Amino acid sequence: MNFFTGSSPTDDNQVLVKYQNPFSNSQDWSFQIGMNNSSGAQLQVFVSNSNYSDYFGVTLLSTGWGAEFPDPQFPDHHHQYWQPGGITAAASQQGSIKVDYVSSTQTYSLSYFNGGIDPISSLYPWTFLHSYSTSETGNVNLFVGIQTGVSSANGVAYVDNLVIIPEPSAVSLLAVGLGGLAMMRRRQS
């Protein structure tokens, strides 16, 4: 089964894949996914509308989690954890995240767990990181990728063990092992 397709946002030096079934913001949904990053680059998981003007997610560096969301104070920056007072948390090389969406309040919530990348088999004690109220009421897409504009991005970054509740096209549990979607980048001479 092929659940992801290639994608490329406008101008952010990213290599991304997109989950083929969009999430409808007219209903509640949630996803959990394991992340491992030893690359020195930014491993990113986020949901976004079709023109990337509204988005919510997380970046994992080897040193920490960083929440990503639109911020009117910094309209030209997509990564608010870079800004003063950015929403961050300490992280190890690997961990898992959970994003919940509540349609009645139009709110995304992001939680994380350090040290484990299998939310399918494990009941992690999630730690809340950030929430964001959105104006997007249509479909949003799930993206997984790596920011490639970092010259020292050597090593491996991958995500695995995606759980989506409910499945975007039904109301059943989808537990997909992505088989270690691996992304590597070597230093360019």
C-alpha positions, 0 to 999 in steps of 0.5 A: 500500500502506498500512502504517501506521495512526493510534494514540494512547498514553495521556497523553504528548502524542504523535501516533503512527502504528503499523506494521500488522504486529507484530514477534514477539519469538519470532524475531530481527528488525531494522529500519532507518529514516531520520529528519529533524527540523528541528521543535524537537520530539521525533521518536520511533521505538520498539517497544512492547508493547500497554500501553506498559509495555515499550518501546525506541527513540530520540528525535531532537532537532536536537541529539542522539539519546536512547535510550528504555527502561524504567528502574526508577529512574525508573518514571514517566518514559518518556524516560531521556535526560532523567534524570541519566546518560541515554543520548545521542549528538550528532546533526545534523538528520538520520540513521538508526537501526537496532534489532536484536532477538535472541530467544535473549537477549531483547535490543534493540540501538540503533545510529545513523548521523549525516547520512544517511537512506537505509539502503536504498541505503547501507551505513552504518557504524553506531555503537552507542548502547544495548541493553536486555534485555526480558521481553516475549516476545509481539508488539511494535508499531513506532511513529513519531511526534512529541511535541507538548507542545513550544510551539516545535515549528515546522518539519518532522519526518519518517521515510523509507526503512524496512527490516525484516528479516525482514518481520513476516509472512514471512522476506523483506526488506521495503524500504518508502519511506514517502514522507516521512511528514511531520509538522508542528506550528505554534506555537499562539497 
